[in-house]
Amino acid sequence: MNKFLPYILTLVLSAAIITLFVTGKKKKNRKLNERITLRRQDKLPYGTYVAYRNLSQLFPGASVIVNKNEPGYWDSLSNYEANQALIIITNSFRPDKDELKRLVSFMENGNDVFVSARYVSAATDDLLECSSSAYDFYLYSVDELDKDISLSLSESAFGKKSVYRYPGRTFNSYFTSIDTTTTDILGHDENGKPNFIHLRAGKGNLYVHLEPLAFSNYFILHKDNIGYYEKVMSLIRPGVTKLAWDEYYLKKRNYDDPPAKSKSWFSVLMNMENDNGKKPFRAAFWLSIGLLVVYVLMEMRRRQRYIPVVLKPRNDSLDFVKTIGRLYYDKGDHKNLCHKMGAYFLEHVRNKYKLPTGTLDEAFIKNLQYKSGAGESEIREIVSFIKYSEDAPFLDPAAVKDFHKKLESFYSKA
């Protein structure tokens, strides 16, 4: 066998070279990279390279910095100075109560905070005294997102109503309820629903925007959409001396977020393309691996017995919960969905706190509050809703959303 090995390797190598040469001449159908990153370094359609790079032109008198620390523990921003601004563009804005307090204190001292996220947490909704539409108990894939954004800016805030469109993806998040006594509406989606608001906080301002893809490279570079970006950024006070682009919430992991993929030097090499759109390093790498495998198989034949691979058992519980939740929600069976969410909550209490859940009375509420550390009123609302959902003939989506946010708040504390 060994005497034929050089001939076999030569034949395989020649076939691979011919295949690469022939396929390299074929025209490649280019496909839009729809991976949503919202990272300032990415020049992908849904990165934020253009938005970040243009800050220095819009605010020539300010030093533009990148923040990677949680609120109150910044390297370059100060909790006690004024004329500073923090820009947060992320998929999910989920600060805890301590972070919210530090952000409010930062604004009250005469600073601006701009947040653009498709989902804001229940604690943020309470602070804003409003409610947003995005659900958080399952993850969106890019293919599930609608296409074609149409955004408008309010005439009362910008002098005239301006509408901006692009053919890319959209999260379709908006505010379902707003306290108009304390909140200014600055923008709407194509259905006229508010997705951009402003609140005062002491001497500072808070801007909350629910369509982060409006700051992607794709949106800004489409036709005259850079005007949308410039008008929105013009709301930040022009005299800022420090402008921080936040990456803390962009990189902050949440319990339902997929694992972050690190971008190593090897992955960069594997994805390098030539002028024809081909990836020569990847082809050469896999060709080398294939030749090595052929060589090893030939050399180890009848010298070592086969060792079976024992795969680690896969935990499909989270995927199962998401699939079932999406199934019940799409069917509109909100009562059954609330019943299963309540059953999961009671099972969680039994397993973690060793409390019987047969009778949901005052003693149960007191014991759970003592063991979990959660607020008594919060536990009482959850228990009351579980009892109510068992007898209610129908539950609307707003009730499902409110119940989910209460459970989310309990799990984060307990």
C-alpha positions as CSV (number, residue, x, y, z in Angstrom):
1,M,0.0,0.0,0.0
2,N,2.8,2.4,0.9
3,K,4.3,2.3,-2.6
4,F,1.1,3.5,-4.1
5,L,0.7,6.4,-1.6
6,P,2.6,9.1,-3.5
7,Y,0.6,8.3,-6.7
8,I,-2.7,8.5,-4.8
9,L,-1.8,11.9,-3.1
10,T,-0.6,13.3,-6.5
11,L,-3.9,12.3,-8.1
12,V,-6.0,13.8,-5.3
13,L,-4.0,17.0,-5.4
14,S,-4.2,17.3,-9.2
15,A,-8.0,16.8,-9.1
16,A,-8.4,19.4,-6.4
17,I,-6.3,22.0,-8.3
18,I,-8.3,21.4,-11.5
19,T,-11.6,21.7,-9.6
20,L,-10.5,25.0,-8.0
21,F,-9.3,26.4,-11.3
22,V,-12.6,25.5,-13.1
23,T,-14.9,26.7,-10.4
24,G,-12.9,29.9,-9.9
25,K,-14.0,31.0,-13.4
26,K,-17.7,30.6,-12.6
27,K,-19.5,33.7,-11.7
28,K,-20.5,33.7,-8.1
29,N,-24.0,34.8,-7.1
30,R,-23.3,37.3,-4.4
31,K,-25.6,37.3,-1.4
32,L,-26.2,40.1,1.1
33,N,-24.6,39.4,4.4
34,E,-27.6,39.8,6.7
35,R,-25.8,39.1,10.0
36,I,-26.9,41.7,12.5
37,T,-24.0,42.8,14.7
38,L,-24.5,46.6,15.4
39,R,-20.8,46.8,16.1
40,R,-18.8,49.9,15.3
41,Q,-16.0,48.0,13.7
42,D,-18.2,46.1,11.2
43,K,-18.7,47.4,7.7
44,L,-21.4,44.7,7.1
45,P,-24.8,46.0,6.1
46,Y,-26.0,45.7,9.7
47,G,-22.9,47.0,11.5
48,T,-22.6,50.6,12.8
49,Y,-19.3,51.6,11.3
50,V,-20.7,54.7,9.5
51,A,-22.7,55.9,12.4
52,Y,-19.7,55.7,14.7
53,R,-17.2,57.3,12.3
54,N,-19.5,60.3,11.6
55,L,-19.7,61.3,15.3
56,S,-16.5,63.2,15.1
57,Q,-17.8,65.3,12.2
58,L,-21.2,66.0,13.8
59,F,-19.5,67.0,17.1
60,P,-16.1,68.5,16.2
61,G,-15.6,70.0,19.6
62,A,-16.1,66.7,21.5
63,S,-13.8,63.9,22.2
64,V,-15.3,60.6,21.0
65,I,-14.5,57.6,23.2
66,V,-15.6,54.0,23.5
67,N,-17.1,52.8,26.8
68,K,-17.0,49.2,27.8
69,N,-17.9,49.5,31.5
70,E,-21.2,49.6,33.3
71,P,-22.8,52.9,34.3
72,G,-21.1,54.7,37.1
73,Y,-17.8,52.9,36.6
74,W,-16.8,54.7,33.3
75,D,-13.1,55.3,32.5
76,S,-13.6,58.6,30.6
77,L,-17.0,59.9,31.6
78,S,-17.6,61.6,35.0
79,N,-20.7,61.2,37.2
80,Y,-20.2,64.8,38.5
81,E,-19.5,66.8,35.3
82,A,-22.0,68.2,32.7
83,N,-22.0,68.5,28.9
84,Q,-21.4,64.8,28.3
85,A,-23.4,62.3,26.2
86,L,-23.7,58.5,26.1
87,I,-24.9,56.7,23.0
88,I,-26.2,53.1,23.4
89,I,-27.1,51.2,20.3
90,T,-27.8,47.5,21.0
91,N,-30.3,44.7,20.4
92,S,-31.5,44.5,24.0
93,F,-31.3,47.2,26.6
94,R,-31.6,45.4,30.0
95,P,-30.1,47.5,32.8
96,D,-30.7,46.4,36.4
97,K,-32.1,48.9,39.0
98,D,-28.7,50.0,40.2
99,E,-27.5,50.7,36.7
100,L,-30.7,52.7,36.0
101,K,-30.2,54.8,39.1
102,R,-26.7,55.6,38.1
103,L,-27.8,56.5,34.5
104,V,-30.6,58.8,36.0
105,S,-28.0,60.5,38.3
106,F,-25.7,61.0,35.3
107,M,-28.5,62.7,33.3
108,E,-29.7,64.9,36.2
109,N,-26.2,66.4,36.4
110,G,-26.7,67.9,32.9
111,N,-25.8,65.0,30.5
112,D,-27.6,63.3,27.7
113,V,-28.3,59.5,27.2
114,F,-29.4,58.2,23.8
115,V,-30.6,54.6,23.7
116,S,-31.7,52.7,20.6
117,A,-32.7,49.1,21.1
118,R,-35.4,46.7,19.8
119,Y,-36.2,45.5,23.4
120,V,-36.1,47.4,26.7
121,S,-36.5,45.7,30.0
122,A,-39.5,45.9,32.4
123,A,-37.5,48.1,34.8
124,T,-36.8,50.5,31.9
125,D,-40.5,50.6,31.0
126,D,-41.3,51.4,34.6
127,L,-38.8,54.3,34.6
128,L,-40.2,55.7,31.3
129,E,-43.8,55.1,32.5
130,C,-44.6,53.5,29.2
131,S,-44.8,50.1,27.6
132,S,-43.0,48.7,24.5
133,S,-44.2,46.1,22.0
134,A,-41.1,43.8,21.8
135,Y,-41.5,40.4,23.4
136,D,-38.5,38.8,25.0
137,F,-39.4,35.2,25.7
138,Y,-38.1,34.0,22.3
139,L,-35.4,35.0,19.9
140,Y,-35.8,36.4,16.5
141,S,-33.8,35.0,13.6
142,V,-32.9,37.3,10.7
143,D,-35.2,35.4,8.3
144,E,-38.2,36.1,10.7
145,L,-37.7,39.9,10.5
146,D,-39.8,41.9,8.1
147,K,-38.3,44.0,5.3
148,D,-38.7,47.6,4.3
149,I,-38.3,50.2,7.1
150,S,-40.3,53.5,6.8
151,L,-39.4,55.9,9.6
152,S,-40.6,59.5,10.2
153,L,-39.6,62.3,12.4
154,S,-42.2,64.5,14.1
155,E,-43.0,67.8,12.7
156,S,-43.2,69.4,16.2
157,A,-39.6,68.5,17.0
158,F,-37.9,69.0,13.6
159,G,-39.9,71.7,11.9
160,K,-41.4,69.5,9.3
161,K,-42.3,65.8,9.0
162,S,-39.6,63.8,7.2
163,V,-40.0,60.2,6.0
164,Y,-37.0,57.9,5.4
165,R,-37.2,54.4,3.8
166,Y,-34.8,51.5,3.0
167,P,-35.4,47.9,1.8
168,G,-33.6,46.2,4.6
169,R,-34.7,44.4,7.7
170,T,-36.8,45.9,10.6
171,F,-37.6,44.9,14.2
172,N,-41.0,46.7,14.1
173,S,-40.7,47.7,17.7
174,Y,-42.8,50.6,19.0
175,F,-44.3,52.0,22.2
176,T,-47.8,50.7,23.0
177,S,-48.5,53.2,25.7
178,I,-46.9,56.5,26.6
179,D,-47.3,59.1,29.4
180,T,-47.7,62.2,27.3
181,T,-47.5,64.5,30.3
182,T,-43.8,63.7,30.8
183,T,-42.8,62.4,27.3
184,D,-42.3,64.0,23.9
185,I,-42.9,61.9,20.8
186,L,-40.1,62.5,18.3
187,G,-40.7,59.8,15.7
188,H,-43.0,57.1,14.3
189,D,-42.9,53.9,12.2
190,E,-44.7,53.4,8.9
191,N,-48.0,52.6,10.8
192,G,-47.9,55.9,12.7
193,K,-46.9,54.2,16.0
194,P,-44.4,56.0,18.2
195,N,-40.9,54.5,18.3
196,F,-38.8,57.5,19.4
197,I,-39.4,59.5,22.6
198,H,-37.7,62.1,24.8
199,L,-37.8,62.6,28.6
200,R,-36.3,65.2,30.8
201,A,-34.2,64.1,33.8
202,G,-33.0,67.0,35.9
203,K,-30.7,69.1,33.7
204,G,-30.2,66.3,31.2
205,N,-32.2,64.3,28.6
206,L,-33.1,60.7,27.9
207,Y,-33.8,59.7,24.3
208,V,-35.2,56.2,23.7
209,H,-35.4,54.8,20.1
210,L,-36.8,51.3,19.3
211,E,-35.3,50.7,15.8
212,P,-31.5,50.2,16.1
213,L,-31.3,49.1,12.5
214,A,-31.9,52.8,11.5
215,F,-28.3,53.3,12.6
216,S,-26.9,50.5,10.5
217,N,-24.6,51.0,7.5
218,Y,-27.3,49.8,5.2
219,F,-29.9,52.3,6.3
220,I,-27.6,55.4,6.6
221,L,-26.0,54.8,3.2
222,H,-29.3,54.2,1.4
223,K,-30.2,57.3,-0.7
224,D,-30.6,60.4,1.6
225,N,-31.1,58.5,4.9
226,I,-28.0,60.0,6.4
227,G,-30.3,63.0,7.0
228,Y,-32.3,60.9,9.5
229,Y,-29.1,60.1,11.4
230,E,-27.9,63.7,11.4
231,K,-31.3,65.0,12.6
232,V,-31.5,62.5,15.4
233,M,-28.0,63.2,16.6
234,S,-28.7,66.9,16.5
235,L,-30.9,66.4,19.5
236,I,-27.9,65.9,21.6
237,R,-26.7,69.2,23.0
238,P,-24.1,70.7,20.6
239,G,-21.8,71.8,23.4
240,V,-20.9,68.3,24.6
241,T,-17.2,67.9,25.5
242,K,-17.2,64.1,25.8
243,L,-19.2,61.7,23.6
244,A,-19.1,58.0,24.6
245,W,-20.1,55.2,22.3
246,D,-21.3,52.4,24.6
247,E,-20.3,48.7,24.1
248,Y,-21.2,47.5,27.6
249,Y,-24.9,46.7,26.7
250,L,-23.9,45.5,23.2
251,K,-21.7,42.8,24.8
252,K,-23.7,42.2,27.9
253,R,-24.9,38.6,27.9
254,N,-28.6,37.9,28.8
255,Y,-30.1,34.6,29.8
256,D,-31.8,34.2,26.4
257,D,-29.0,35.5,24.2
258,P,-27.1,33.1,21.9
259,P,-23.4,32.6,22.8
260,A,-21.2,35.3,21.4
261,K,-18.9,34.2,18.6
262,S,-15.3,35.4,19.0
263,K,-13.6,36.6,15.9
264,S,-10.1,35.0,15.9
265,W,-7.3,35.5,13.4
266,F,-8.1,32.0,12.0
267,S,-11.7,32.8,11.3
268,V,-10.6,36.0,9.5
269,L,-8.2,34.0,7.3
270,M,-10.9,31.4,6.6
271,N,-13.3,34.1,5.3
272,M,-10.8,36.2,3.2
273,E,-12.1,36.5,-0.4
274,N,-10.3,37.2,-3.6
275,D,-11.5,39.5,-6.4
276,N,-13.8,36.7,-7.7
277,G,-15.5,36.3,-4.4
278,K,-13.8,33.0,-3.7
279,K,-12.1,32.0,-0.4
280,P,-8.7,30.5,-1.4
281,F,-7.4,30.0,2.1
282,R,-10.4,28.0,3.1
283,A,-10.1,25.8,0.0
284,A,-6.4,25.3,0.6
285,F,-6.9,24.6,4.3
286,W,-9.6,21.9,3.7
287,L,-7.6,20.4,0.9
288,S,-4.6,20.0,3.2
289,I,-6.8,18.5,5.9
290,G,-8.3,16.1,3.4
291,L,-4.9,15.0,2.3
292,L,-3.7,14.6,5.9
293,V,-6.8,12.5,6.7
294,V,-6.2,10.2,3.7
295,Y,-2.6,9.8,4.8
296,V,-3.4,9.0,8.4
297,L,-6.2,6.6,7.4
298,M,-3.8,4.7,5.2
299,E,-1.0,4.6,7.8
300,M,-3.2,3.6,10.8
301,R,-5.1,0.8,8.9
302,R,-5.2,-2.3,11.0
303,R,-2.9,-0.8,13.6
304,Q,-5.4,0.7,16.0
305,R,-8.9,-0.5,16.7
306,Y,-11.8,1.9,16.3
307,I,-12.6,4.0,19.3
308,P,-16.2,5.2,19.4
309,V,-16.9,8.8,20.1
310,V,-19.2,9.4,23.1
311,L,-21.0,12.7,22.5
312,K,-22.0,14.9,25.4
313,P,-25.8,14.8,25.9
314,R,-27.5,17.8,24.5
315,N,-29.8,19.9,26.7
316,D,-32.8,20.7,24.5
317,S,-35.0,22.1,27.2
318,L,-34.5,25.8,26.3
319,D,-35.2,25.1,22.6
320,F,-38.3,23.1,23.6
321,V,-39.6,25.9,25.8
322,K,-39.1,28.5,23.0
323,T,-40.8,26.3,20.4
324,I,-43.8,25.6,22.7
325,G,-44.1,29.3,23.7
326,R,-43.9,30.4,20.0
327,L,-46.5,27.7,19.1
328,Y,-49.0,28.8,21.7
329,Y,-48.5,32.5,21.0
330,D,-48.9,32.1,17.2
331,K,-52.1,30.1,17.8
332,G,-53.4,32.9,20.1
333,D,-53.9,30.4,22.9
334,H,-52.8,33.0,25.5
335,K,-54.7,31.4,28.4
336,N,-52.9,28.1,27.9
337,L,-49.6,29.8,27.5
338,C,-50.1,31.7,30.8
339,H,-51.1,28.4,32.4
340,K,-47.9,26.8,31.4
341,M,-45.8,29.8,32.4
342,G,-47.5,29.6,35.8
343,A,-46.9,25.9,36.1
344,Y,-43.2,26.4,35.3
345,F,-43.0,29.1,38.0
346,L,-44.6,26.9,40.6
347,E,-42.2,24.0,39.6
348,H,-39.3,26.4,40.0
349,V,-40.5,27.4,43.5
350,R,-40.8,23.7,44.5
351,N,-37.4,22.7,43.2
352,K,-35.4,25.7,44.4
353,Y,-37.1,26.8,47.6
354,K,-38.7,23.4,48.6
355,L,-42.1,25.0,49.2
356,P,-45.4,23.2,48.6
357,T,-47.5,24.9,45.9
358,G,-50.8,23.1,46.5
359,T,-52.3,26.1,48.3
360,L,-51.4,29.6,47.1
361,D,-52.4,31.4,50.3
362,E,-50.9,34.1,52.5
363,A,-48.5,31.7,54.2
364,F,-47.2,30.6,50.8
365,I,-46.6,34.3,49.8
366,K,-44.8,35.0,53.1
367,N,-42.6,32.0,52.9
368,L,-41.6,32.6,49.3
369,Q,-40.9,36.2,50.0
370,Y,-38.6,35.2,52.9
371,K,-36.7,32.5,51.0
372,S,-36.4,34.3,47.6
373,G,-35.8,37.9,48.8
374,A,-38.3,39.2,46.2
375,G,-40.8,41.9,47.0
376,E,-44.0,40.7,48.7
377,S,-46.2,42.8,46.3
378,E,-44.4,41.4,43.3
379,I,-45.1,37.8,44.5
380,R,-48.7,38.6,45.4
381,E,-49.3,40.0,41.8
382,I,-47.9,36.8,40.3
383,V,-49.9,34.5,42.5
384,S,-53.1,36.6,41.9
385,F,-52.6,36.4,38.1
386,I,-52.1,32.6,38.3
387,K,-55.4,32.2,40.2
388,Y,-57.1,34.6,37.8
389,S,-55.8,32.9,34.6
390,E,-57.3,29.6,35.8
391,D,-60.9,30.9,35.7
392,A,-60.6,33.7,33.1
393,P,-62.4,32.7,29.8
394,F,-59.9,34.8,27.7
395,L,-56.5,36.5,28.1
396,D,-55.3,39.2,25.7
397,P,-51.7,39.6,24.5
398,A,-51.1,42.6,26.9
399,A,-51.9,40.4,29.9
400,V,-49.4,37.7,28.6
401,K,-46.7,40.3,28.2
402,D,-47.3,41.9,31.6
403,F,-47.3,38.4,33.3
404,H,-44.0,37.5,31.5
405,K,-42.3,40.7,32.6
406,K,-43.3,40.1,36.2
407,L,-41.9,36.6,36.0
408,E,-38.8,37.9,34.4
409,S,-38.4,40.4,37.2
410,F,-38.8,37.7,39.9
411,Y,-36.3,35.3,38.2
412,S,-33.7,38.1,38.0
413,K,-34.0,38.8,41.8
414,A,-34.6,35.3,43.2
